[in-house]
Amino acid sequence: MTLFKRLAPVVFAVLAAAGPARALDIDVTSFKLDNGMQVVVIPDHRAPVVTHMVWYKTGAADETQGKAGVAHLLEHLMFKGTPKHPDGAFSRIVRANGGDENAFTTQDYTAYFQKVMKDRLPLVMELEADRMQNLELTDETVLPERSVVLEERRQRTDNEPAGLLNEQMDAAMYTAHPYGKPVIGWMSQVSKLTRQDAMDFYAAHYEPENAILIVAGDVTPDEVKTLAERYYGPLKNKRPTPERLRAEEPPPNAERRITMSDPRVSSPNWQRQYLTPSARQLSQREELAMSILAEIVGGSNQSRFFQTLNIDKKLAAYSGAWFDADQLDYGSFGVYASPNPGVTIETAEKEVDAILSDVATKGVTQAELDRSRNNMIASAVYVLDSQDKLARLFGVALATGQTIDDVKNWDRDLSLVTVDDVNKAARTILDRKASVTGVLLPEAKSQ
């Protein structure tokens, strides 16, 4: 499924030596507190360490019109303190107790995590529960942090031509849906965000019933339930969580193209993205067929892209394909290639289109399906060694409308995918009317 591609090379563990692919051997328990907060426990007793994560089912796509970037800004501000733990105390306490902590924001969710020794789990639960409802902000804390976010945008997007191109491709792909605006926000809107904007978003979305607690590590479900009821259980939902009303993207009827030139670019790059349904809108089998299609087209050195573009015709320095449906409303299927010196973008694009056309019209072979499925299974060997990656795996799924069984049973469902399933996926996905092509070119520096 898409989670495999999104976290690559962090993927699902399969005990292939025991025989054919089977359901994942992961012990997962899930329950809800009386206030509606979902709790997921993933025991791992190899070391006295735990990963504690709180996921809020809200992100950049839930922002009010004109407030782009407020979800991400609030993520930063959540470390600024409460009356009980003033500015900066959260991070200082976690570090003083030998832990690591951080957070991240996407279009659909915001997550906060700590990795600590088992006996420090009550401490981080108390800290996280405190800031879920008691965040205290002033202009003196908000405005400097807003400047930090603006600088982050300059470094990660404005100073990165590839980042600027991707941002423009998203804006072209989504003409109505909020996925068209960047998670970090537009500079013009972020620079105007206020303390009240952040507090309004916090009050609307940071409620127990809108959160998922995931604990992976040296714990039992009973231990986590006792602690969760002690620290998170008393929290009350102060207001109903807003319904996630997002503008629906109209059916695309024309392909789009973005061309950018930049003097900081050393070699040309070509890419294309196709709009697809999200994982929650697809059956597990349909989603897996799309993931296998990406593997066949450009997922390995045995793929059609690599064998044709890189090896046989030597047109590309690198190439590939991917499928990502781990968003709430829409997914995307992407292909890319960087031409070798002396090869034009037009030549590389023509060959890419020929390969995709051949896949869509003639289909894939059983041998390609078997090889790609085996590649996916063979790659899926490391996730059980990482509490953090296990916790993220389930967090992403649950925050985007998928289920625990979707994660645990992916390999069983993978074995059911047929050539017809993959060929149907190719005919469905590879529609140029639902695509955006991006071209990034070097630009001669002015003398």
C-alpha positions in Angstrom: 0.0 0.0 0.0 1.0 3.6 -0.2 2.4 3.7 3.3 5.1 1.4 2.1 6.1 3.8 -0.7 5.8 6.9 1.5 8.1 5.6 4.2 10.5 3.8 1.9 12.8 2.2 2.6 10.9 2.0 5.9 8.2 -0.6 5.0 6.3 -3.5 6.3 8.0 -6.5 7.8 7.3 -9.9 6.3 8.8 -13.2 7.5 9.4 -14.3 3.9 11.6 -17.3 5.0 8.5 -18.9 6.5 6.8 -19.2 3.2 4.4 -17.0 1.2 3.6 -13.5 2.3 1.1 -13.4 5.2 -0.5 -10.9 7.6 2.0 -8.9 9.6 3.0 -10.4 12.9 2.5 -7.2 14.9 0.7 -7.1 18.2 -1.5 -4.0 18.1 -4.3 -3.1 20.6 -6.6 -0.2 20.1 -9.3 1.4 22.3 -11.0 4.7 23.0 -11.1 6.8 26.2 -14.4 8.1 27.4 -13.6 11.5 25.8 -13.2 9.9 22.4 -9.4 9.9 22.2 -8.2 6.9 20.3 -5.3 4.9 21.8 -3.1 2.5 19.9 -0.5 0.3 21.7 2.3 -1.6 19.9 4.3 -3.6 22.5 8.0 -4.1 21.8 9.9 -5.5 24.8 13.5 -5.7 23.4 14.6 -2.6 25.2 13.2 -0.4 28.0 12.3 2.4 25.6 9.0 3.8 24.4 7.9 6.1 21.6 4.9 8.3 22.5 3.0 10.1 19.8 -0.1 12.3 19.7 -1.6 12.8 16.3 -4.2 15.5 15.7 -6.5 14.9 12.7 -6.0 18.4 11.4 -3.5 20.0 9.1 -2.9 22.7 6.5 -5.9 21.7 4.4 -8.2 22.6 7.4 -7.0 26.2 7.6 -9.4 29.1 7.2 -9.1 30.8 3.8 -6.4 33.4 3.9 -4.6 31.8 6.9 -2.2 29.5 5.0 0.5 28.2 7.2 -1.3 28.6 10.6 -1.4 24.8 11.2 2.4 24.6 10.8 3.0 27.8 12.8 0.9 26.4 15.7 3.1 23.2 15.6 6.0 25.5 16.4 4.1 27.4 19.1 3.0 24.2 20.9 6.5 24.2 22.4 6.1 27.7 23.8 4.6 26.7 27.1 1.6 26.5 29.5 1.1 28.1 32.9 2.4 24.9 34.5 5.3 24.5 32.0 6.3 28.0 30.8 8.1 28.9 27.6 10.6 26.2 26.5 10.1 24.0 29.5 8.6 21.1 27.5 11.7 20.5 25.5 14.1 21.2 28.4 12.3 18.6 30.5 12.3 16.0 27.8 16.0 16.5 27.1 16.9 16.5 30.8 15.3 13.1 31.1 17.3 11.7 28.2 14.6 11.9 25.6 14.2 13.0 22.0 11.2 15.0 20.8 9.9 16.8 17.7 6.8 17.4 15.6 5.6 17.6 12.0 2.7 19.0 10.0 1.1 17.8 6.8 -2.0 18.7 4.8 -4.2 16.3 6.9 -2.5 15.8 10.3 -0.1 17.2 12.9 1.9 14.9 15.1 4.1 15.3 18.2 6.4 12.7 19.5 8.9 11.8 22.2 11.2 8.8 22.6 12.1 8.1 26.2 13.0 5.4 28.7 10.0 3.4 29.8 9.9 4.9 33.3 9.6 8.4 31.7 6.3 7.6 29.9 4.1 9.1 32.6 6.2 12.3 32.4 5.7 12.8 28.6 2.1 11.9 28.9 1.6 14.6 31.5 3.5 17.2 29.4 1.5 16.4 26.2 -1.8 16.3 28.0 -1.1 19.7 29.6 -0.4 21.4 26.3 -3.4 19.8 24.6 -5.6 22.3 26.4 -3.5 24.8 28.3 -1.3 26.4 25.6 -0.5 30.0 26.6 0.8 32.4 23.9 1.8 36.1 23.8 3.0 38.3 21.0 6.4 38.1 22.6 6.5 34.4 21.9 4.5 34.3 18.6 6.2 37.0 16.5 9.8 35.6 16.9 8.6 32.1 16.1 6.7 33.4 13.0 10.0 34.9 11.9 11.6 31.4 12.3 8.9 29.9 10.1 9.5 32.6 7.4 13.2 31.8 7.5 12.4 28.0 7.2 10.3 28.8 4.1 13.2 30.8 2.6 15.6 27.9 3.2 13.5 25.0 2.2 11.4 26.4 -0.6 12.4 29.9 -1.9 16.1 28.9 -2.0 15.4 25.5 -3.6 14.4 25.6 -7.2 13.0 22.1 -7.0 10.9 23.1 -4.0 9.5 26.1 -5.9 8.6 23.9 -8.9 6.8 21.3 -6.7 4.9 24.1 -5.0 3.8 25.5 -8.4 2.8 22.0 -9.6 0.6 21.5 -6.6 -1.0 24.8 -7.2 -1.7 23.8 -10.8 -3.0 20.3 -9.8 -5.5 21.6 -7.3 -7.7 24.4 -8.7 -10.2 24.3 -5.9 -9.1 21.9 -3.2 -6.8 23.3 -0.4 -4.0 20.8 -1.2 -3.0 23.4 -3.8 -1.4 25.6 -1.1 1.8 24.6 0.7 1.8 23.3 4.2 4.3 25.9 5.3 2.0 28.6 3.8 2.6 31.4 1.3 5.0 34.0 2.5 2.5 36.8 2.1 0.0 35.1 4.4 2.4 33.7 7.0 3.9 37.1 7.5 0.5 38.4 8.6 -0.5 35.5 11.0 -1.2 36.6 14.5 -1.4 35.1 18.0 -5.1 35.1 17.7 -5.0 33.2 14.4 -2.9 30.5 16.1 -5.2 30.3 19.2 -8.3 30.1 17.1 -6.9 27.1 15.2 -5.8 25.6 18.4 -9.2 26.0 20.1 -11.0 24.6 17.0 -8.9 21.5 16.4 -6.9 20.4 19.5 -9.4 18.3 21.3 -9.2 14.8 22.8 -11.8 13.4 20.4 -9.8 14.7 17.5 -6.5 13.1 18.6 -4.9 9.7 18.4 -2.4 8.5 21.0 0.1 5.9 19.8 2.6 4.2 22.2 5.1 1.8 20.9 7.7 0.0 23.0 8.3 -1.7 26.3 4.7 -1.5 27.5 1.5 -3.6 27.7 -1.9 -2.4 26.7 -3.0 -2.4 30.3 -0.1 -0.2 31.4 -0.9 2.3 28.6 -4.6 2.3 29.4 -4.0 3.0 33.0 -1.7 5.9 32.2 -3.8 7.3 29.4 -6.9 7.3 31.6 -4.9 9.1 34.3 -3.4 11.8 32.1 -5.7 12.2 29.0 -8.9 10.8 30.4 -9.8 13.9 32.5 -9.5 16.2 29.5 -12.9 17.4 28.2 -13.9 18.3 24.7 -14.6 22.0 24.9 -16.5 22.3 21.6 -17.4 20.0 18.7 -14.6 19.4 16.3 -15.3 21.2 13.1 -16.4 19.1 10.2 -13.7 18.8 7.6 -15.5 20.6 4.8 -13.1 21.0 1.9 -13.8 22.1 -1.6 -14.0 19.2 -4.0 -11.6 19.3 -6.9 -13.6 19.5 -10.2 -13.0 16.7 -12.7 -9.8 17.7 -14.7 -10.3 18.2 -18.4 -6.9 19.5 -19.5 -3.4 18.6 -18.8 -1.2 21.3 -17.3 2.4 22.2 -17.6 4.8 24.3 -15.5 8.2 25.3 -16.8 10.8 27.1 -14.6 14.3 28.3 -15.3 16.7 29.2 -12.5 20.4 30.0 -12.5 20.9 27.8 -9.5 19.9 24.7 -11.5 22.9 22.7 -12.8 21.0 20.1 -14.8 17.5 19.9 -16.2 14.8 17.8 -14.5 11.4 16.5 -15.8 8.5 15.2 -13.7 4.8 14.5 -14.0 2.1 13.9 -11.4 -1.3 12.3 -12.0 -4.3 13.0 -9.7 -5.7 9.8 -8.1 -8.1 8.8 -5.4 -6.8 8.6 -1.9 -6.3 5.3 -0.1 -9.6 5.6 1.9 -11.5 5.9 -1.4 -9.9 2.8 -2.9 -10.2 -0.9 -2.0 -7.0 -2.3 -0.5 -6.5 -4.3 -3.7 -6.9 -1.3 -6.0 -4.4 0.7 -4.0 -1.9 -2.1 -4.0 -2.3 -2.5 -7.7 -1.4 1.1 -8.1 1.7 0.7 -5.9 2.8 -2.4 -7.9 2.3 -0.3 -11.1 4.7 2.3 -9.7 7.2 -0.4 -8.9 7.0 -1.9 -12.4 7.2 1.5 -14.1 10.0 3.0 -12.1 10.5 1.5 -8.7 13.8 -0.4 -9.1 16.7 -1.1 -11.4 14.5 -3.8 -13.0 11.8 -1.3 -13.9 10.9 -0.3 -17.4 12.2 3.2 -16.8 15.6 2.1 -15.6 16.1 -0.6 -18.2 15.1 1.7 -21.1 15.9 5.2 -20.1 19.1 4.5 -18.0 20.5 1.3 -19.5 19.4 0.6 -23.0 19.1 4.1 -24.5 21.2 6.0 -21.9 18.8 9.0 -22.0 18.5 9.6 -18.2 20.9 9.9 -15.3 18.1 8.9 -13.0 14.4 8.1 -13.3 11.6 6.6 -11.3 8.0 6.4 -10.3 6.0 6.5 -7.1 2.4 6.3 -5.8 1.2 8.2 -2.8 -2.4 7.9 -1.6 -1.8 8.6 2.1 -3.9 11.8 2.2 -7.5 12.2 3.2 -9.0 13.4 -0.1 -6.7 12.8 -3.1 -3.6 10.9 -4.0 -1.0 11.2 -6.7 1.0 9.0 -9.1 4.3 10.5 -10.1 7.1 9.8 -12.7 10.4 11.7 -13.2 13.6 11.7 -15.2 16.7 13.8 -15.4 18.3 13.7 -18.9 21.9 12.8 -19.4 24.2 15.6 -20.7 23.5 16.2 -24.4 19.9 14.8 -24.1 17.1 17.3 -24.4 14.1 17.3 -22.1 11.9 16.8 -25.2 13.8 13.5 -26.1 13.5 12.2 -22.6 9.9 13.1 -22.2 9.0 11.5 -25.6 10.6 8.2 -24.4 8.8 8.4 -21.0 5.5 8.9 -22.8 6.2 5.9 -25.1 6.9 3.7 -22.0 3.7 4.9 -20.3 1.6 4.4 -23.4 2.9 0.9 -23.8 2.0 0.1 -20.2 -1.5 1.6 -20.6 -2.3 -0.1 -23.9 -0.5 -3.4 -23.8 -0.4 -3.9 -20.0 2.2 -5.5 -17.7 3.3 -9.1 -17.6 2.9 -11.8 -14.9 6.7 -11.9 -14.6 6.8 -8.1 -13.9 4.0 -8.4 -11.4 5.7 -11.3 -9.6 9.1 -9.6 -9.6 7.7 -6.3 -8.3 5.7 -8.0 -5.6 8.7 -9.9 -4.5 10.8 -6.7 -4.4 8.2 -5.1 -2.2 8.1 -8.0 0.2 11.9 -8.4 0.2 12.3 -4.7 1.1 9.8 -5.1 4.0 12.2 -6.3 6.7 13.2 -3.4 8.9 10.1 -1.8 10.3 9.8 -4.1 13.3 13.2 -2.8 14.4 12.0 0.7 14.8 9.3 1.8 17.3 9.2 5.2 15.7 8.5 3.9 12.3 5.9 1.5 13.5 4.1 4.3 15.4 4.2 6.5 12.3 3.0 3.7 10.1 -0.2 3.3 12.1 -0.5 7.0 12.8 -0.5 8.0 9.1 -3.1 5.3 8.3 -5.5 6.2 11.1 -5.2 10.0 10.5 -6.1 9.6 6.8 -9.2 7.4 7.2 -7.5 4.0 6.9 -7.6 1.2 9.5 -5.3 -1.0 11.6 -6.2 -4.0 9.5 -5.2 -2.1 6.3 -1.7 -1.9 7.7 -1.5 -5.4 9.2 -3.0 -7.2 6.2 -1.3 -5.4 3.3 0.9 -8.4 2.4 -2.0 -10.8 2.4 -3.9 -8.5 0.1 -0.7 -7.9 -2.0 -0.7 -11.6 -2.8 -4.3 -11.3 -4.3 -3.4 -8.6 -6.9 -3.5 -9.8 -10.5 -2.2 -8.7 -13.8 -5.7 -7.5 -14.7 -5.8 -5.4 -11.5 -2.5 -3.7 -12.4 -3.6 -3.1 -16.0 -6.9 -1.6 -14.8 -4.9 0.7 -12.5 -2.7 1.8 -15.4 -5.7 2.6 -17.6 -7.3 4.5 -14.8 -4.2 6.5 -13.6 -2.4 7.4 -16.8 -4.8 10.0 -18.0 -3.0 13.1 -19.3 -6.1 15.3 -18.6 -5.5 14.6 -14.9 -1.8 15.4 -14.9 0.6 18.3 -14.3 4.0 18.2 -16.0 6.9 20.1 -14.5 10.1 21.1 -16.2 13.1 22.7 -14.3 15.8 24.1 -16.5 19.1 25.8 -15.9 19.2 29.5 -16.7 22.3 31.3 -17.9 23.5 33.7 -15.2 23.5 37.3 -16.4 26.9 38.8 -17.1 
